[in-house]
Amino acid sequence: MTQDTSASGGPLQGFTVIDLTRVLAGPYCTLLLADLGARVIKVEQPGSGDDARQIGPFVEGESAYFMSVNRNKESIALDLKASADRAVFESLLASADVLVENFRPGTMEKLGYGWEALHARFPNLVFTSISGFGQTGPYSKRPAYDMVVQAMGGIMSLTGHPGSPPTRVGVSIGDLGAGLYAAIGTQAALLQRARTGRGERVDVAMLDCQVALLENAISRLDADGRAPGPIGSRHPSITPFDVFRASDGWFVIAAGNDALFQRLCMVLDLPALRDDPRFATNPDRCLNHECLKTMLEERLASAPCAHWQELLMCNSIPTGAYNDVAAVVNDPQILAREMLVQVRTQGGRSVTVAGNPVHVGAHRTPLTRHPPRLDQDRDAILSALPR
């Protein structure tokens, strides 16, 4: 284990990660590791750097997309086909704990840095690979982006409303899911290394992660004998568990069991629903979800969302506002949980990005470094290498 210079005090302090990733899935993985205290050295292509630096929106000429997932990292530009830069890269690996890359399978081997070659030279190194389809299987050499695996992994087929065109999930869940699983796998490999003394290969496929996130859709296919499809905002197996319209907009009611439904009927002064045999049990309510929603919304139309939310919360019935992103960033709970981070452009302009939700003891993701400009830390990194 090497010494972390970030002094963040996080649970991963002392671990060094060499980050060869670009765009989103890989950088999101290394962002999580950096936020938890690891020292992350981002190795970028000279001249252009991470592809995400060219993806908008832009603030003072800098990519806010790049800034959102590259705080708390250092940057050095290295050409891994040039002998001098290869020597620097190998020196970095010699003192690192983890290498993370998200090239297409075979690329690292062409560079001479495949798993077998690096494991022979650096047996303690954890080697994490994130790719579209993994290191094995008939699709392994295919390129992929978030949209590709959302479509192939079935998540798009469950998103949207019945009869609507295929709909992408509103965030890049293909990339983000892979980054999350890769961070988990990397930490698991570090724990295993503590027992065995040897690093391992962590192989994470974006498509695999989409399948893992299908929740109960696969079991529903097996149980029902037909593929589930899009059903809007409601839950496929719990009713009422949906977005409902009040007099001034939308809000959520999540009555997750029979007792909560009975209480909901009482609070809304709808005794007829409570006694209606069509709604006696959760399976009954799921079967008759359309008429139940219509009857609930007839009652809810008599008052605004805030009125109903306050009434339901006072009676311990799960409810929530339907927020757009502007409302989210002003929500007092989000602010209290420190889920917003202010990073700066090179010109000093502040940009708000999402924080890290993982709280370990007293650790709260400190901002130790703003997103780096390309090659910003070259001199400091080179000066620390053994001579």
WOMOWO-V149580 format. One record per backbone hydrogen bond with DSSP energy under -1.0 kcal/mol. NH is the residue of the N-H (numbers start at 1). CO is the residue of the C=O. If there is no record, write none. Layout:
NH_CO + NH_CO
//
This chain:
12_36 + 13_10 + 15_12 + 17_39 + 18_98 + 19_41 + 20_100 + 28_24 + 29_25 + 30_26 + 31_27 + 32_28 + 33_29 + 34_30 + 35_31 + 36_32 + 37_34 + 38_33 + 39_15 + 41_17 + 42_74 + 43_19 + 44_76 + 48_46 + 49_45 + 53_50 + 54_51 + 55_52 + 59_62 + 62_59 + 64_57 + 67_63 + 68_64 + 69_66 + 72_369 + 74_40 + 76_42 + 78_44 + 82_79 + 86_82 + 87_83 + 88_84 + 89_85 + 90_86 + 91_87 + 92_88 + 93_89 + 94_90 + 96_93 + 97_16 + 98_16 + 99_126 + 100_18 + 101_128 + 107_104 + 110_106 + 111_107 + 112_109 + 113_108 + 118_114 + 119_115 + 120_116 + 121_117 + 122_118 + 125_122 + 126_97 + 127_200 + 128_99 + 129_202 + 130_101 + 131_204 + 140_137 + 142_139 + 149_145 + 150_146 + 151_147 + 152_148 + 153_149 + 156_150 + 158_155 + 159_156 + 164_161 + 173_171 + 176_172 + 177_173 + 178_174 + 179_175 + 180_176 + 181_177 + 182_178 + 183_179 + 184_180 + 185_181 + 186_182 + 187_183 + 188_184 + 189_185 + 190_186 + 191_187 + 192_188 + 193_189 + 194_190 + 196_192 + 197_193 + 199_123 + 202_127 + 204_129 + 206_131 + 207_132 + 209_205 + 210_206 + 211_207 + 212_208 + 213_209 + 214_211 + 217_214 + 220_216 + 221_217 + 222_218 + 223_219 + 224_220 + 225_221 + 232_160 + 235_241 + 242_253 + 244_251 + 246_249 + 247_303 + 251_244 + 252_320 + 253_242 + 254_318 + 255_240 + 256_254 + 261_257 + 262_258 + 263_259 + 264_260 + 265_261 + 266_262 + 267_263 + 268_264 + 269_266 + 270_265 + 274_270 + 275_271 + 279_276 + 280_277 + 285_281 + 286_282 + 287_283 + 288_284 + 289_286 + 292_288 + 293_289 + 294_290 + 295_291 + 296_292 + 297_293 + 298_294 + 299_295 + 300_296 + 301_297 + 302_299 + 303_300 + 308_304 + 309_305 + 310_306 + 311_307 + 312_308 + 313_309 + 314_310 + 316_313 + 317_312 + 320_252 + 328_324 + 329_325 + 331_328 + 335_331 + 336_332 + 337_333 + 338_335 + 339_334 + 341_353 + 343_351 + 345_349 + 348_345 + 351_343 + 353_341 + 355_339 + 363_360 + 368_366 + 376_373 + 377_75 + 378_375 + 381_377 + 382_378 + 383_379 + 385_382
//
